């Protein structure tokens, strides 16, 4: 019996590759994280690579594994909504806008993790599914996501956020706002599949 098509999709393959890189970087330890994470002072001193590498760097292997697993789940559920190229564009714009937010709209000193980009990707696909198809699962995810963002920005980060609690609150907001705007741009060819069909 052949494996389900979803596990052979380009989006899932790309997500797995990104996950392997993220976990590998985390296993290399704190010196690598400190060299690659977003740092306000380091970026101001010309270490521009951190604007990109911060989003692949994590606090530890567990943090990297959780984010990588979520990325793979998003790819399995949402990979069909946009082309891989469109998802990559969303990720790049998400990284750019999160960096802009961190630099000019916040006062955080450091950031490491993929969660901001994950929020951007999820928001973009959920908005697109709602606009195109009024998908009931997408509506449920959207309501949950908005409640989560409101909670984080009024009460504080969720209890399991750990040491990066303050960081994720800002980064998740930047990611969701960016993704919601990106999701409003139509696609040339709509997917026939619904999120509802995958769950």
C-alpha positions as CSV (number, residue, x, y, z in Angstrom):
1,X,0.0,0.0,0.0
2,X,1.4,3.4,-1.0
3,X,1.7,6.1,1.7
4,X,-0.8,8.9,1.9
5,X,-0.2,11.6,-0.7
6,X,0.1,14.3,2.0
7,X,3.4,12.8,3.2
8,X,4.9,13.1,-0.2
9,X,3.9,16.6,-0.8
10,X,6.6,19.2,-1.5
11,X,5.4,21.3,1.5
12,X,5.8,18.4,3.9
13,X,9.2,17.5,2.5
14,X,10.3,21.2,2.8
15,X,9.0,21.3,6.4
16,X,10.9,18.1,7.3
17,X,14.1,19.6,5.9
18,X,13.7,22.8,7.8
19,X,13.0,20.8,10.9
20,X,16.1,18.8,10.6
21,X,18.2,22.0,10.2
22,X,16.5,23.6,13.2
23,X,17.0,20.6,15.5
24,X,20.6,20.2,14.3
25,X,21.4,23.8,15.1
26,X,19.8,23.4,18.5
27,X,21.9,20.3,19.3
28,X,25.1,22.3,18.5
29,X,24.5,24.2,21.8
30,X,24.4,27.6,23.3
31,X,27.4,29.1,21.5
32,X,25.7,28.5,18.2
33,X,22.4,30.0,19.5
34,X,24.2,33.1,20.8
35,X,26.0,33.5,17.4
36,X,22.8,33.2,15.4
37,X,19.9,34.6,17.5
38,X,18.4,38.0,16.9
39,X,20.1,40.5,19.2
40,X,19.3,44.2,19.1
41,X,22.9,45.3,19.9
42,X,24.5,42.8,17.5
43,X,22.2,43.8,14.6
44,X,23.0,47.4,15.3
45,X,26.7,46.6,15.1
46,X,26.2,45.1,11.6
47,X,25.6,41.4,12.3
48,X,22.8,41.3,9.7
49,X,22.7,37.5,9.3
50,X,20.9,37.3,12.6
51,X,17.8,38.8,10.9
52,X,17.4,35.5,9.1
53,X,19.2,32.9,11.3
54,X,17.3,33.9,14.4
55,X,14.2,32.2,13.0
56,X,16.1,28.8,12.6
57,X,17.8,29.0,16.0
58,X,16.1,27.8,19.2
59,X,16.7,27.8,23.0
60,X,17.3,24.0,23.0
61,X,16.5,20.8,21.1
62,X,13.1,20.4,22.8
63,X,12.1,23.9,21.6
64,X,13.3,23.2,18.1
65,X,11.5,19.8,18.0
66,X,8.2,21.4,19.1
67,X,8.4,24.1,16.5
68,X,9.5,21.7,13.8
69,X,6.6,19.4,14.6
70,X,4.2,22.2,14.3
71,X,5.7,23.3,11.0
72,X,5.2,19.7,9.7
73,X,1.6,19.7,10.9
74,X,0.9,23.0,9.2
75,X,2.5,21.6,6.0
76,X,0.3,18.5,6.1
77,X,-2.9,20.5,6.8
78,X,-2.2,23.7,4.8
79,X,0.4,22.7,2.2
80,X,-2.3,22.4,-0.5
81,X,-3.6,26.0,0.0
82,X,-0.6,27.7,-1.6
83,X,2.3,26.6,-3.8
84,X,5.5,25.9,-2.0
85,X,6.9,29.1,-3.6
86,X,4.0,31.1,-2.2
87,X,4.5,29.6,1.3
88,X,8.2,30.5,1.0
89,X,7.3,34.1,0.1
90,X,5.0,34.2,3.1
91,X,7.8,33.0,5.3
92,X,10.3,35.5,3.9
93,X,7.8,38.4,4.4
94,X,7.0,37.1,7.8
95,X,10.6,37.1,8.8
96,X,11.1,40.6,7.4
97,X,8.1,42.0,9.3
98,X,8.9,40.3,12.5
99,X,12.4,41.7,12.3
100,X,10.9,45.2,11.6
101,X,8.6,44.8,14.6
102,X,11.4,43.6,16.9
103,X,13.7,46.5,15.8
104,X,11.3,49.4,15.7
105,X,8.1,48.5,17.6
106,X,9.5,46.7,20.6
107,X,12.2,46.9,23.2
108,X,13.2,43.2,23.4
109,X,16.9,42.5,23.4
110,X,16.9,39.0,21.8
111,X,14.8,36.5,20.0
112,X,15.3,32.9,18.8
113,X,12.7,30.6,17.3
114,X,10.4,29.7,14.4
115,X,7.2,30.4,16.2
116,X,6.7,33.9,14.8
117,X,7.0,32.6,11.2
118,X,4.7,29.7,12.1
119,X,2.0,32.1,13.2
120,X,2.4,34.1,10.0
121,X,2.1,30.9,7.8
122,X,-0.9,29.7,9.8
123,X,-2.7,33.0,9.7
124,X,-2.2,33.4,5.9
125,X,-3.6,30.0,5.1
126,X,-6.5,30.2,7.5
127,X,-7.5,33.6,6.1
128,X,-7.3,32.3,2.5
129,X,-9.4,29.3,3.3
130,X,-12.0,31.4,5.0
131,X,-12.2,33.9,2.1
132,X,-12.2,31.3,-0.6
133,X,-14.2,28.4,1.0
134,X,-15.6,29.4,4.4
135,X,-14.0,26.2,5.7
136,X,-15.5,25.4,9.1
137,X,-12.2,24.0,10.5
138,X,-10.4,27.2,9.4
139,X,-13.0,29.3,11.2
140,X,-12.4,27.3,14.3
141,X,-8.6,27.7,14.1
142,X,-9.1,31.4,13.4
143,X,-11.2,31.9,16.5
144,X,-8.8,29.9,18.7
145,X,-5.8,31.8,17.3
146,X,-7.4,35.2,17.9
147,X,-8.3,34.2,21.4
148,X,-4.7,33.1,22.0
149,X,-3.3,36.3,20.7
150,X,-5.7,38.4,22.7
151,X,-4.8,36.4,25.8
152,X,-1.1,36.7,25.2
153,X,-1.3,40.5,24.8
154,X,-3.6,41.2,27.7
155,X,-2.7,38.5,30.3
156,X,0.7,37.3,29.2
157,X,2.2,34.3,27.4
158,X,0.7,30.9,27.9
159,X,2.1,29.0,30.9
160,X,4.2,26.6,28.9
161,X,6.1,29.4,27.1
162,X,8.9,29.2,29.7
163,X,11.9,31.6,29.6
164,X,10.9,33.3,26.4
165,X,7.4,34.3,27.6
166,X,7.8,38.0,26.9
167,X,9.5,37.4,23.6
168,X,6.8,35.1,22.1
169,X,4.0,37.6,23.0
170,X,5.4,40.3,20.7
171,X,6.7,37.9,18.0
172,X,3.4,36.0,17.7
173,X,1.5,39.2,17.3
174,X,3.8,40.5,14.5
175,X,3.5,37.1,12.8
176,X,-0.3,36.9,13.0
177,X,-0.8,40.4,11.7
178,X,1.5,39.8,8.8
179,X,-0.1,36.5,7.9
180,X,-3.6,37.9,8.0
181,X,-2.6,40.5,5.4
182,X,-0.8,38.0,3.2
183,X,-3.8,35.7,3.3
184,X,-6.0,38.3,1.7
185,X,-4.0,38.1,-1.6
186,X,-5.8,35.6,-3.9
187,X,-4.2,32.6,-5.5
188,X,-4.3,31.8,-9.2
189,X,-5.6,28.3,-8.7
190,X,-7.7,27.3,-5.7
191,X,-7.1,23.9,-4.1
192,X,-10.1,21.6,-4.2
193,X,-9.2,20.2,-0.8
194,X,-10.5,21.6,2.5
195,X,-8.9,21.5,5.9
196,X,-12.1,19.8,7.0
197,X,-11.2,16.9,4.8
198,X,-7.9,16.4,6.6
199,X,-9.2,16.2,10.1
